Structure formats: structure tokens, C-alpha cells
Amino acid sequence: MKNLITATLIAAAAATSALVAVPAIAADKPTVALSNAFLGNAWRRSMITAFEEAATKAQADGLIASFQVSNAPGENSATEQIAQLKALLLDQPDILLVNPASPTALNPTLQQACDMGIVVAVFDSSTDLECAHIVTNSFGDWARLSTQAVIDGIGGAGNVIIARGVRGSPPEIEMYAVQTELLKANPDVKVVGELFTFCDSAKAQEALLGTIASLPEVDGVIGCGEGLGAVQAFQTAGRDIPVVAFAPSGRALKFWGEGNGAPGSVAVMSDPGQGVAALFTAINIHNGQEVPRTTIFPPVVVSDEERDQWIAAVGDDEIASWQWTQELVDAQLKANIDGTVADAALPPVPVR
């Protein structure tokens, strides 16, 4: 896994090394607004919780003047998020952080923010809008790690279900392309079903319970962190437990640690702490630091060796995230600038 992450990060860093213009050094502490397109799964809720905790401390430490969070209703609607963004722009924040519903549909509104002199940072996704900075994990890496683990866990042959993420979102599109590519390279693995589960265990359990009876033997579920619900669905149906990709939630990690999930299962997910990383990155940009237009931060990967440490640090309904600080973000930004992302130390496992 470490070698695969290293190779992916090197390629991503090389592809995104160009710098973009930044505003002049700010004399005042910035105001911050976060626009989130979707709140319907544990990852998004953990992201908002981590951001609010970090932003509250940043405000107390004098790094920012204030912050606000706006969560769009519905399930990842670009139209609803555009309306939300227009409302936020009326407050003229200095920094706008965006977890977008679409890589393109928001561009006119985000361009308006850039034209107002606002630092725009998109995270957990991508955009082709040149004035926006991007703070991201590699979703391709996440998909490759989890998919290959399932393929290896079933011995390179057998029946699998693909559990897809947030329908139409940029990460889901990117991950599905990687999953499809890997499956084409492993012709003895047969896809017997595809479901949209929004990377959510409860949705996966419900969807799978409605389809398992019509399926042949299933050896693995390739997905984006809904492994707990998938295993529970197979247990309820009295079927053999498949190899799955768990989310690194406290509940899933404990469930996995108690012997559930076939050998070869894995826990890997993009980092809900990306919102915090984007916050500190944007503060630096606001204060005049030049950083690459796209900066790469590591996904969360939980190994068997570290699983118990993570269990102690993550609440049952939380998704494991790196606890980014200004100092840790500065180190990661330096690695992006220097082209040494592959050698950058991971943050420590959180301790509670």
C-alpha cells in the first residue's frame, strides 16, 4: 500500500506543480465561509465537525476573524449549492472553502468570488476553474487501494458487487473509472451487481438486502467505505461474508476488529480532515504565500497494526481523520512545493 500511495502522490505532485497568483499580504485576519453540497453521510458529518473544531480554535488563536458553515439541502444538488454560494457571497468573506456538487456547474459563481478578491479553495473534489486552489486526496489512489485489496482478498477470481458513492459527484466518477480499469485487468473477477450506496453503511445494507436474494454467490464488495453495512446485510441474509472495503469509522473498525469481514478486507478512505487542511492552506494564501494550485494531502489508511490505536481515537459514528494543525499543513505544503510529497511524514494517529 505504501508503495502505491507513494507512486500516486509523486505523479499527482508532478502534474500540479504550477503556481497561481495570490493576493497581496493581508493586514487583517480573514473571515471564512465554507460551502458544503451534501451532509447525508458520516464522512461529510465528520468533515464538518473537524472543520468547526479547528476553525473555532483558529479564531481563538487569532488566525481568522470569524467563520460560517453552510450545508446545502438535498443530495448533492449543484443548483441548490449555487443558491447557497450566492447567499454566502453577500457577506463578502475573505476565504471561501467549497466542497462542490460538480466540478464545472459552480464555475460562474466561483469565478464571481474570485473577481471579488476572495480566496477560493475547493477540497474533496476538483475544478477546472483556474482562479481556484484545490486541496485534495487522490481519489484514484483510494479506489485503487480498496479495489485491489478486494481483488487480492478473493484470490483474483470470483463474483463482486460494486457499491458506488455519491451519484454524479467528481470523486465517484473518478473512483468508478479506476475500479473499472482494475476489473478489466482482472477478467476472472465478474461484476454481478452495481448499486449507489453514497459510501454509507446504512444505505448499503438496505440496498444489498433488497438484491442479495437474486444474486449468485458474492465473494467481494468493491466500494468506498460501506463495508460494515455490506457485511451486516450478508449476515442478515445468511450468506457467506465477502471481502469488503470498510470505512475507517469507529464503529466499523471495532466491528472489523471483532472478527467480522473476510480476510483481505481493508479500511481506507479520503480524509475528512481535508476541510481543515483547506482552511490552513487558504489562510496561508490569504497572507501572501505562494502554493501550488493543487496540493495533495494523504488519505487515511488503517492497517491491522494501527487499527487498535485508531479505535481508541475515533467515535463510533465518526470517520477517522488526520488532525491537521497549521504546523502540519505547513509541512505538507512545503513538501508539495519542494516536490517531496512522497517523502512527507504522515500525521500521527490521533490520541484521545
C-alpha positions as a Python dict, from the first residue, in 0.01 Angstrom:
ca = {
    (1, 'M'): (0, 0, 0),
    (2, 'K'): (274, 249, 94),
    (3, 'N'): (448, 198, -241),
    (4, 'L'): (121, 252, -426),
    (5, 'I'): (45, 569, -232),
    (6, 'T'): (399, 693, -296),
    (7, 'A'): (373, 640, -670),
    (8, 'T'): (36, 809, -690),
    (9, 'L'): (143, 1110, -488),
    (10, 'I'): (459, 1159, -694),
    (11, 'A'): (254, 1162, -1015),
    (12, 'A'): (-7, 1395, -869),
    (13, 'A'): (252, 1636, -735),
    (14, 'A'): (435, 1645, -1068),
    (15, 'A'): (112, 1717, -1253),
    (16, 'T'): (8, 2003, -1026),
    (17, 'S'): (328, 2193, -956),
    (18, 'A'): (231, 2516, -1133),
    (19, 'L'): (182, 2813, -905),
    (20, 'V'): (-109, 3054, -931),
    (21, 'A'): (-123, 3420, -844),
    (22, 'V'): (-218, 3512, -488),
    (23, 'P'): (-349, 3832, -336),
    (24, 'A'): (-127, 4080, -157),
    (25, 'I'): (-38, 4012, 205),
    (26, 'A'): (-345, 4079, 417),
    (27, 'A'): (-332, 4319, 707),
    (28, 'D'): (-647, 4189, 875),
    (29, 'K'): (-744, 3845, 991),
    (30, 'P'): (-964, 3681, 728),
    (31, 'T'): (-1330, 3588, 751),
    (32, 'V'): (-1407, 3236, 632),
    (33, 'A'): (-1712, 3071, 476),
    (34, 'L'): (-1748, 2701, 400),
    (35, 'S'): (-1997, 2577, 140),
    (36, 'N'): (-2083, 2207, 159),
    (37, 'A'): (-2306, 2046, -104),
    (38, 'F'): (-2416, 1738, 88),
    (39, 'L'): (-2447, 1628, 452),
    (40, 'G'): (-2604, 1286, 414),
    (41, 'N'): (-2325, 1052, 519),
    (42, 'A'): (-2084, 1004, 810),
    (43, 'W'): (-1786, 1135, 611),
    (44, 'R'): (-1950, 1471, 546),
    (45, 'R'): (-2066, 1500, 906),
    (46, 'S'): (-1716, 1416, 1032),
    (47, 'M'): (-1571, 1670, 789),
    (48, 'I'): (-1797, 1945, 923),
    (49, 'T'): (-1725, 1851, 1286),
    (50, 'A'): (-1349, 1853, 1228),
    (51, 'F'): (-1369, 2185, 1046),
    (52, 'E'): (-1580, 2355, 1311),
    (53, 'E'): (-1346, 2239, 1588),
    (54, 'A'): (-1037, 2358, 1400),
    (55, 'A'): (-1197, 2687, 1291),
    (56, 'T'): (-1311, 2764, 1646),
    (57, 'K'): (-954, 2715, 1769),
    (58, 'A'): (-814, 2917, 1477),
    (59, 'Q'): (-1044, 3203, 1570),
    (60, 'A'): (-942, 3180, 1937),
    (61, 'D'): (-576, 3179, 1831),
    (62, 'G'): (-625, 3492, 1620),
    (63, 'L'): (-564, 3323, 1284),
    (64, 'I'): (-909, 3413, 1149),
    (65, 'A'): (-1167, 3676, 1243),
    (66, 'S'): (-1477, 3457, 1206),
    (67, 'F'): (-1620, 3163, 1017),
    (68, 'Q'): (-1953, 3028, 899),
    (69, 'V'): (-2065, 2691, 759),
    (70, 'S'): (-2349, 2645, 510),
    (71, 'N'): (-2476, 2298, 420),
    (72, 'A'): (-2691, 2275, 107),
    (73, 'P'): (-3015, 2075, 140),
    (74, 'G'): (-3083, 1769, -71),
    (75, 'E'): (-2840, 1516, -208),
    (76, 'N'): (-2551, 1687, -386),
    (77, 'S'): (-2754, 1932, -596),
    (78, 'A'): (-2543, 2183, -788),
    (79, 'T'): (-2846, 2408, -829),
    (80, 'E'): (-2904, 2425, -455),
    (81, 'Q'): (-2536, 2485, -386),
    (82, 'I'): (-2521, 2771, -636),
    (83, 'A'): (-2805, 2942, -449),
    (84, 'Q'): (-2620, 2879, -123),
    (85, 'L'): (-2297, 3025, -262),
    (86, 'K'): (-2470, 3339, -387),
    (87, 'A'): (-2606, 3394, -36),
    (88, 'L'): (-2261, 3348, 114),
    (89, 'L'): (-2107, 3597, -129),
    (90, 'L'): (-2339, 3865, 4),
    (91, 'D'): (-2130, 3851, 324),
    (92, 'Q'): (-1810, 3905, 122),
    (93, 'P'): (-1589, 3655, 308),
    (94, 'D'): (-1214, 3677, 257),
    (95, 'I'): (-1186, 3298, 217),
    (96, 'L'): (-1441, 3067, 53),
    (97, 'L'): (-1393, 2693, 105),
    (98, 'V'): (-1605, 2472, -121),
    (99, 'N'): (-1688, 2102, -121),
    (100, 'P'): (-1863, 2111, -460),
    (101, 'A'): (-2152, 1918, -608),
    (102, 'S'): (-1998, 1947, -956),
    (103, 'P'): (-1652, 2018, -1100),
    (104, 'T'): (-1798, 2260, -1357),
    (105, 'A'): (-2153, 2376, -1270),
    (106, 'L'): (-2036, 2608, -992),
    (107, 'N'): (-1769, 2778, -1204),
    (108, 'P'): (-1955, 3101, -1289),
    (109, 'T'): (-2041, 3159, -923),
    (110, 'L'): (-1691, 3072, -803),
    (111, 'Q'): (-1544, 3298, -1071),
    (112, 'Q'): (-1757, 3576, -928),
    (113, 'A'): (-1599, 3508, -588),
    (114, 'C'): (-1250, 3524, -739),
    (115, 'D'): (-1337, 3851, -912),
    (116, 'M'): (-1434, 3990, -571),
    (117, 'G'): (-1081, 3914, -445),
    (118, 'I'): (-1192, 3617, -236),
    (119, 'V'): (-950, 3326, -191),
    (120, 'V'): (-1139, 3023, -327),
    (121, 'A'): (-1023, 2678, -219),
    (122, 'V'): (-1202, 2366, -343),
    (123, 'F'): (-1150, 2045, -147),
    (124, 'D'): (-1262, 1682, -160),
    (125, 'S'): (-1310, 1728, -533),
    (126, 'S'): (-1170, 1902, -838),
    (127, 'T'): (-1242, 2201, -1059),
    (128, 'D'): (-1101, 2334, -1384),
    (129, 'L'): (-1155, 2694, -1268),
    (130, 'E'): (-807, 2844, -1289),
    (131, 'C'): (-853, 3102, -1013),
    (132, 'A'): (-942, 2837, -755),
    (133, 'H'): (-696, 2639, -546),
    (134, 'I'): (-755, 2268, -490),
    (135, 'V'): (-678, 2080, -169),
    (136, 'T'): (-734, 1709, -217),
    (137, 'N'): (-655, 1349, -154),
    (138, 'S'): (-609, 1121, -452),
    (139, 'F'): (-947, 957, -507),
    (140, 'G'): (-788, 735, -767),
    (141, 'D'): (-548, 614, -502),
    (142, 'W'): (-832, 545, -260),
    (143, 'A'): (-1020, 347, -526),
    (144, 'R'): (-708, 158, -632),
    (145, 'L'): (-612, 62, -277),
    (146, 'S'): (-957, -60, -178),
    (147, 'T'): (-1038, -231, -509),
    (148, 'Q'): (-705, -410, -536),
    (149, 'A'): (-738, -526, -175),
    (150, 'V'): (-1074, -687, -255),
    (151, 'I'): (-941, -843, -575),
    (152, 'D'): (-640, -982, -388),
    (153, 'G'): (-860, -1093, -99),
    (154, 'I'): (-1073, -1312, -327),
    (155, 'G'): (-767, -1455, -497),
    (156, 'G'): (-814, -1269, -824),
    (157, 'A'): (-1126, -1463, -920),
    (158, 'G'): (-1491, -1460, -818),
    (159, 'N'): (-1807, -1253, -813),
    (160, 'V'): (-1817, -896, -685),
    (161, 'I'): (-2064, -616, -636),
    (162, 'I'): (-1963, -255, -699),
    (163, 'A'): (-2105, -19, -436),
    (164, 'R'): (-2074, 330, -586),
    (165, 'G'): (-2058, 660, -400),
    (166, 'V'): (-2242, 992, -425),
    (167, 'R'): (-2416, 973, -763),
    (168, 'G'): (-2259, 1207, -1018),
    (169, 'S'): (-2002, 1359, -784),
    (170, 'P'): (-1647, 1411, -917),
    (171, 'P'): (-1492, 1167, -665),
    (172, 'E'): (-1744, 896, -755),
    (173, 'I'): (-1679, 941, -1127),
    (174, 'E'): (-1302, 927, -1077),
    (175, 'M'): (-1318, 625, -845),
    (176, 'Y'): (-1551, 430, -1074),
    (177, 'A'): (-1312, 481, -1364),
    (178, 'V'): (-1027, 333, -1158),
    (179, 'Q'): (-1244, 45, -1035),
    (180, 'T'): (-1347, -34, -1392),
    (181, 'E'): (-987, -21, -1510),
    (182, 'L'): (-871, -265, -1243),
    (183, 'L'): (-1158, -503, -1311),
    (184, 'K'): (-1076, -508, -1682),
    (185, 'A'): (-723, -608, -1586),
    (186, 'N'): (-865, -898, -1381),
    (187, 'P'): (-1105, -1078, -1618),
    (188, 'D'): (-1165, -1363, -1373),
    (189, 'V'): (-1346, -1118, -1145),
    (190, 'K'): (-1709, -1087, -1254),
    (191, 'V'): (-1932, -793, -1158),
    (192, 'V'): (-2275, -934, -1067),
    (193, 'G'): (-2429, -610, -945),
    (194, 'E'): (-2386, -233, -912),
    (195, 'L'): (-2552, -13, -652),
    (196, 'F'): (-2531, 352, -549),
    (197, 'T'): (-2479, 349, -174),
    (198, 'F'): (-2342, 703, -121),
    (199, 'C'): (-2046, 548, 69),
    (200, 'D'): (-2290, 497, 356),
    (201, 'S'): (-2324, 172, 553),
    (202, 'A'): (-2696, 208, 628),
    (203, 'K'): (-2780, 278, 263),
    (204, 'A'): (-2558, -12, 155),
    (205, 'Q'): (-2724, -253, 398),
    (206, 'E'): (-3071, -157, 277),
    (207, 'A'): (-2977, -173, -91),
    (208, 'L'): (-2797, -505, -61),
    (209, 'L'): (-3074, -670, 140),
    (210, 'G'): (-3304, -589, -150),
    (211, 'T'): (-3081, -756, -407),
    (212, 'I'): (-2881, -1035, -239),
    (213, 'A'): (-3153, -1297, -288),
    (214, 'S'): (-3137, -1256, -665),
    (215, 'L'): (-2759, -1280, -684),
    (216, 'P'): (-2525, -1578, -709),
    (217, 'E'): (-2251, -1627, -452),
    (218, 'V'): (-2075, -1296, -387),
    (219, 'D'): (-1707, -1307, -294),
    (220, 'G'): (-1635, -937, -257),
    (221, 'V'): (-1793, -591, -241),
    (222, 'I'): (-1587, -320, -408),
    (223, 'G'): (-1683, 17, -271),
    (224, 'C'): (-1593, 332, -88),
    (225, 'G'): (-1628, 253, 279),
    (226, 'E'): (-1967, 89, 326),
    (227, 'G'): (-1816, -243, 437),
    (228, 'L'): (-1991, -258, 776),
    (229, 'G'): (-2337, -234, 620),
    (230, 'A'): (-2240, -477, 347),
    (231, 'V'): (-2123, -739, 597),
    (232, 'Q'): (-2435, -691, 810),
    (233, 'A'): (-2655, -738, 503),
    (234, 'F'): (-2488, -1068, 418),
    (235, 'Q'): (-2508, -1181, 780),
    (236, 'T'): (-2880, -1099, 790),
    (237, 'A'): (-2935, -1291, 467),
    (238, 'G'): (-2745, -1591, 600),
    (239, 'R'): (-2490, -1568, 320),
    (240, 'D'): (-2112, -1613, 337),
    (241, 'I'): (-1935, -1290, 432),
    (242, 'P'): (-1747, -1126, 143),
    (243, 'V'): (-1422, -934, 139),
    (244, 'V'): (-1513, -567, 181),
    (245, 'A'): (-1373, -216, 198),
    (246, 'F'): (-1455, -75, 540),
    (247, 'A'): (-1481, 290, 622),
    (248, 'P'): (-1236, 385, 897),
    (249, 'S'): (-1520, 476, 1133),
    (250, 'G'): (-1505, 388, 1499),
    (251, 'R'): (-1799, 154, 1464),
    (252, 'A'): (-1662, -20, 1153),
    (253, 'L'): (-1312, -53, 1297),
    (254, 'K'): (-1448, -214, 1615),
    (255, 'F'): (-1672, -442, 1407),
    (256, 'W'): (-1375, -540, 1191),
    (257, 'G'): (-1155, -591, 1495),
    (258, 'E'): (-1411, -834, 1641),
    (259, 'G'): (-1351, -1072, 1352),
    (260, 'N'): (-1617, -959, 1106),
    (261, 'G'): (-1525, -926, 741),
    (262, 'A'): (-1348, -1186, 536),
    (263, 'P'): (-966, -1198, 539),
    (264, 'G'): (-823, -944, 299),
    (265, 'S'): (-1066, -667, 390),
    (266, 'V'): (-926, -317, 425),
    (267, 'A'): (-1013, 22, 576),
    (268, 'V'): (-925, 316, 355),
    (269, 'M'): (-1094, 646, 280),
    (270, 'S'): (-1026, 1001, 184),
    (271, 'D'): (-955, 1221, 483),
    (272, 'P'): (-1248, 1413, 638),
    (273, 'G'): (-978, 1647, 769),
    (274, 'Q'): (-939, 1789, 417),
    (275, 'G'): (-1163, 2077, 517),
    (276, 'V'): (-920, 2166, 794),
    (277, 'A'): (-624, 2130, 558),
    (278, 'A'): (-803, 2360, 314),
    (279, 'L'): (-865, 2615, 590),
    (280, 'F'): (-498, 2646, 688),
    (281, 'T'): (-388, 2636, 323),
    (282, 'A'): (-627, 2920, 238),
    (283, 'I'): (-510, 3124, 537),
    (284, 'N'): (-156, 3098, 404),
    (285, 'I'): (-269, 3203, 57),
    (286, 'H'): (-462, 3496, 202),
    (287, 'N'): (-149, 3600, 387),
    (288, 'G'): (53, 3607, 66),
    (289, 'Q'): (220, 3267, 50),
    (290, 'E'): (251, 3110, -294),
    (291, 'V'): (145, 2747, -304),
    (292, 'P'): (77, 2507, -592),
    (293, 'R'): (-268, 2543, -740),
    (294, 'T'): (-332, 2182, -639),
    (295, 'T'): (-191, 2045, -316),
    (296, 'I'): (-203, 1676, -230),
    (297, 'F'): (-277, 1552, 121),
    (298, 'P'): (-267, 1185, 222),
    (299, 'P'): (-577, 964, 254),
    (300, 'V'): (-648, 776, 575),
    (301, 'V'): (-534, 413, 555),
    (302, 'V'): (-581, 193, 861),
    (303, 'S'): (-363, -116, 880),
    (304, 'D'): (-409, -415, 1106),
    (305, 'E'): (-112, -295, 1310),
    (306, 'E'): (-260, 50, 1379),
    (307, 'R'): (-626, -48, 1399),
    (308, 'D'): (-643, -56, 1779),
    (309, 'Q'): (-483, 290, 1803),
    (310, 'W'): (-744, 429, 1566),
    (311, 'I'): (-1026, 255, 1754),
    (312, 'A'): (-920, 439, 2069),
    (313, 'A'): (-926, 774, 1887),
    (314, 'V'): (-1244, 758, 1677),
    (315, 'G'): (-1602, 779, 1799),
    (316, 'D'): (-1848, 515, 1685),
    (317, 'D'): (-2022, 749, 1443),
    (318, 'E'): (-1710, 935, 1330),
    (319, 'I'): (-1481, 871, 1034),
    (320, 'A'): (-1110, 860, 1117),
    (321, 'S'): (-932, 1175, 1006),
    (322, 'W'): (-589, 1323, 1038),
    (323, 'Q'): (-586, 1604, 1293),
    (324, 'W'): (-431, 1878, 1082),
    (325, 'T'): (-272, 2176, 1252),
    (326, 'Q'): (-118, 2486, 1096),
    (327, 'E'): (227, 2335, 1151),
    (328, 'L'): (136, 2000, 992),
    (329, 'V'): (-27, 2173, 695),
    (330, 'D'): (277, 2399, 652),
    (331, 'A'): (498, 2091, 637),
    (332, 'Q'): (271, 1928, 378),
    (333, 'L'): (260, 2246, 170),
    (334, 'K'): (639, 2265, 178),
    (335, 'A'): (654, 1906, 55),
    (336, 'N'): (418, 1995, -231),
    (337, 'I'): (628, 2299, -322),
    (338, 'D'): (956, 2108, -296),
    (339, 'G'): (825, 1807, -488),
    (340, 'T'): (884, 1577, -190),
    (341, 'V'): (525, 1475, -118),
    (342, 'A'): (619, 1107, -136),
    (343, 'D'): (868, 1155, 147),
    (344, 'A'): (646, 1369, 371),
    (345, 'A'): (574, 1218, 710),
    (346, 'L'): (215, 1126, 779),
    (347, 'P'): (46, 1297, 1072),
    (348, 'P'): (43, 1093, 1391),
    (349, 'V'): (-253, 868, 1473),
    (350, 'P'): (-482, 1090, 1683),
    (351, 'V'): (-479, 1033, 2057),
    (352, 'R'): (-776, 1091, 2286),
}
